[in-house]
Amino acid sequence: MSGAEERMLESTRVASWLRDAILDGVREPGGRLIERDLAAEFGVSRVPVRDALKVLEGEGLVELRPRTWAVVREFTDHDLADLDEVREVLEPLAFKLAAQRHRREGLERLHRALENERSSAEAEDRVVSRRSAADFHEIVTDLADNMLLTDLMQSIRSRLRWALSQHDDLRHIAEEHVALYEAIRDRDGDRAATLALAHIESSRRERTAHAQALHTETPAAGVVAS
């Protein structure tokens, strides 16, 4: 393996780990990502770390700072409103086409993601449930079988995964996915598109409730905030 290939593999590995850490809430918005520290943590040089941070900047998850560090992006209300407007155009189309064009093996993949989401929601496993919810949306795009739509959705994939992680009512979101799955299974494109629009609005409400809950959290009795 050449040095360039090894560097690419290392940067891909670092980017994947950091992406998951950000989307799962391990690395919080505003948190610093310092090249030297990340290189030591992963046992690599600073070069693949720098490359990984550039990838994540392109995905909208981090903001680069001068010299050798970056910060986890803090999404503003305006950022999320922009995302919702794009979702309202692309996702109903994706769900409608998925209902019309899916094949059996694709539907089985979608069902597995849904079952993972539901079982982890019942177990209150937030990380797995949220990841499975995002997988559900991505599989739907695959089932739509439209390369241009796939490219457009890919461009907002990380932002969408982040937005989908900003909710607390895991079971409610899973049940909405059940209804969407059934519309796709029944090849009812119009119903799937209508439910997709309603799902975006529901996700917006859940995200707002999640943000308010985080904002109003107070330290437990007898514990002094640092």
C-alpha positions as CSV (number, residue, x, y, z in Angstrom):
1,M,0.0,0.0,0.0
2,S,1.4,3.4,-1.0
3,G,1.8,6.2,1.5
4,A,-1.0,8.2,-0.1
5,E,-3.4,5.2,0.1
6,E,-2.5,4.7,3.8
7,R,-3.1,8.4,4.5
8,M,-6.5,8.2,2.8
9,L,-7.5,5.2,4.9
10,E,-6.4,6.9,8.1
11,S,-8.2,10.1,7.3
12,T,-11.4,8.1,6.4
13,R,-11.2,6.3,9.7
14,V,-10.7,9.5,11.7
15,A,-13.5,11.2,9.8
16,S,-15.8,8.3,10.5
17,W,-15.1,8.2,14.2
18,L,-15.4,12.0,14.6
19,R,-18.6,12.0,12.6
20,D,-20.2,9.4,14.8
21,A,-19.0,11.2,17.9
22,I,-20.6,14.4,16.8
23,L,-23.9,12.9,15.6
24,D,-24.1,10.7,18.8
25,G,-23.6,13.8,21.0
26,V,-20.2,12.7,22.4
27,R,-18.6,15.7,20.8
28,E,-20.9,18.6,21.7
29,P,-21.6,21.7,19.6
30,G,-18.9,24.3,20.3
31,G,-16.4,21.7,21.4
32,R,-12.8,22.2,20.2
33,L,-11.1,19.6,17.9
34,I,-7.4,20.1,18.2
35,E,-5.2,18.4,15.6
36,R,-2.4,17.5,18.1
37,D,-4.8,15.9,20.6
38,L,-6.7,14.0,17.9
39,A,-3.5,12.7,16.3
40,A,-2.4,11.4,19.7
41,E,-5.8,9.9,20.4
42,F,-5.9,8.0,17.1
43,G,-2.2,7.2,16.9
44,V,-1.7,8.9,13.6
45,S,0.1,12.0,12.3
46,R,-1.6,15.4,12.1
47,V,-2.0,15.1,8.3
48,P,-4.9,12.6,8.2
49,V,-6.5,14.4,11.1
50,R,-6.4,17.7,9.1
51,D,-7.8,15.9,6.0
52,A,-10.6,14.4,8.2
53,L,-11.5,17.8,9.6
54,K,-11.7,19.2,6.0
55,V,-14.1,16.4,5.1
56,L,-16.4,17.2,8.1
57,E,-16.2,20.9,7.3
58,G,-17.6,20.0,3.8
59,E,-20.4,18.0,5.5
60,G,-21.3,21.0,7.6
61,L,-20.4,19.4,11.0
62,V,-17.3,21.4,11.9
63,E,-15.9,24.9,11.4
64,L,-12.2,25.2,10.8
65,R,-10.2,27.8,12.8
66,P,-6.9,29.3,12.0
67,R,-3.8,27.1,12.4
68,T,-4.5,23.7,13.9
69,W,-7.9,23.3,15.3
70,A,-11.6,23.3,14.6
71,V,-14.9,23.4,16.5
72,V,-18.0,21.3,16.3
73,R,-20.6,23.4,14.5
74,E,-23.5,24.8,16.5
75,F,-26.6,24.7,14.3
76,T,-28.7,27.8,14.5
77,D,-32.4,28.0,14.1
78,H,-31.9,29.5,10.7
79,D,-29.6,26.6,9.7
80,L,-32.3,24.1,10.7
81,A,-35.1,26.1,9.0
82,D,-33.1,26.0,5.8
83,L,-32.7,22.2,6.2
84,D,-36.4,21.7,6.8
85,E,-37.2,23.7,3.6
86,V,-35.0,21.4,1.6
87,R,-36.4,18.3,3.2
88,E,-39.9,19.4,2.5
89,V,-39.0,19.3,-1.2
90,L,-36.8,16.2,-1.4
91,E,-38.1,13.8,1.1
92,P,-41.8,13.5,-0.1
93,L,-40.4,12.8,-3.6
94,A,-38.0,10.2,-2.1
95,F,-40.7,8.4,-0.2
96,K,-43.1,8.5,-3.2
97,L,-40.5,7.1,-5.6
98,A,-39.5,4.4,-3.0
99,A,-43.2,3.3,-2.8
100,Q,-43.4,3.1,-6.6
101,R,-40.0,1.5,-7.4
102,H,-38.9,-0.6,-4.4
103,R,-37.8,-4.2,-4.8
104,R,-38.2,-7.0,-2.3
105,E,-34.6,-7.0,-1.1
106,G,-34.8,-3.2,-0.6
107,L,-38.0,-3.4,1.3
108,E,-36.4,-6.1,3.5
109,R,-33.5,-3.8,4.3
110,L,-35.9,-1.0,5.2
111,H,-37.9,-3.4,7.5
112,R,-34.7,-4.5,9.3
113,A,-33.7,-0.8,10.0
114,L,-37.2,-0.2,11.2
115,E,-37.2,-3.2,13.6
116,N,-33.8,-2.1,14.9
117,E,-35.2,1.3,15.6
118,R,-38.3,0.0,17.3
119,S,-36.5,-2.5,19.5
120,S,-33.8,0.0,20.6
121,A,-36.5,2.6,21.2
122,E,-38.3,0.1,23.5
123,A,-34.9,-0.5,25.3
124,E,-34.3,3.3,25.6
125,D,-31.1,2.9,23.6
126,R,-30.9,6.4,22.2
127,V,-27.8,6.0,20.1
128,V,-28.9,2.9,18.3
129,S,-32.5,4.1,17.8
130,R,-31.4,7.4,16.4
131,R,-28.8,5.8,14.1
132,S,-31.5,3.3,12.9
133,A,-33.9,6.2,12.2
134,A,-31.3,7.9,10.1
135,D,-30.6,4.6,8.3
136,F,-34.3,4.3,7.6
137,H,-34.3,7.6,5.7
138,E,-31.1,6.8,3.8
139,I,-32.5,3.4,2.7
140,V,-35.7,5.1,1.4
141,T,-33.5,7.3,-0.8
142,D,-31.8,4.1,-2.1
143,L,-35.2,2.6,-2.9
144,A,-36.2,5.7,-4.8
145,D,-33.6,4.7,-7.5
146,N,-32.9,8.2,-8.7
147,M,-29.2,9.1,-9.0
148,L,-29.7,12.9,-9.0
149,L,-32.0,12.6,-5.9
150,T,-29.4,10.4,-4.2
151,D,-26.6,13.0,-4.9
152,L,-28.8,15.8,-3.5
153,M,-29.7,13.8,-0.4
154,Q,-26.0,12.9,0.0
155,S,-25.1,16.5,0.1
156,I,-27.2,17.0,3.3
157,R,-26.7,13.6,4.8
158,S,-24.7,14.6,7.8
159,R,-26.9,17.6,8.6
160,L,-30.0,15.4,8.3
161,R,-28.5,12.8,10.6
162,W,-27.7,15.5,13.1
163,A,-31.2,16.9,12.9
164,L,-32.8,13.4,13.3
165,S,-30.8,12.9,16.4
166,Q,-32.3,15.9,18.1
167,H,-35.4,14.3,19.6
168,D,-36.3,12.4,22.8
169,D,-39.5,10.6,22.0
170,L,-37.9,7.6,20.4
171,R,-41.1,5.5,20.2
172,H,-43.1,8.3,18.6
173,I,-40.6,8.7,15.8
174,A,-40.4,4.9,15.3
175,E,-44.2,4.6,15.0
176,E,-44.3,7.3,12.4
177,H,-41.7,5.3,10.5
178,V,-44.0,2.3,10.8
179,A,-46.7,4.2,8.9
180,L,-44.2,5.4,6.3
181,Y,-43.0,1.8,5.8
182,E,-46.5,0.5,5.4
183,A,-47.2,3.1,2.7
184,I,-44.1,2.1,0.9
185,R,-44.9,-1.6,1.2
186,D,-48.3,-1.0,-0.2
187,R,-46.9,1.0,-3.1
188,D,-49.0,4.0,-2.2
189,G,-46.8,6.8,-3.3
190,D,-49.3,9.6,-2.6
191,R,-49.8,8.4,1.0
192,A,-46.1,8.0,1.5
193,A,-45.4,11.6,0.3
194,T,-48.2,13.0,2.5
195,L,-46.9,11.1,5.6
196,A,-43.3,12.3,4.8
197,L,-44.4,16.0,4.9
198,A,-46.2,15.3,8.2
199,H,-43.1,13.5,9.5
200,I,-40.9,16.5,8.8
201,E,-43.3,18.8,10.8
202,S,-43.4,16.2,13.6
203,S,-39.6,16.0,13.6
204,R,-39.5,19.8,13.9
205,R,-41.7,19.8,16.9
206,E,-39.7,17.0,18.6
207,R,-36.5,18.9,17.9
208,T,-37.9,22.0,19.5
209,A,-39.0,20.1,22.5
210,H,-35.6,18.5,22.8
211,A,-33.8,21.9,22.7
212,Q,-36.2,23.4,25.3
213,A,-35.6,20.4,27.6
214,L,-31.8,20.8,27.3
215,H,-32.2,24.6,27.9
216,T,-34.3,24.2,31.1
217,E,-32.2,21.4,32.7
218,T,-31.0,22.4,36.1
219,P,-28.4,20.8,38.4
220,A,-29.7,18.2,40.8
221,A,-30.5,19.4,44.4
222,G,-27.4,19.9,46.4
223,V,-25.1,19.9,43.3
224,V,-23.4,23.2,42.5
225,A,-23.0,23.9,38.8
226,S,-19.3,24.5,37.9
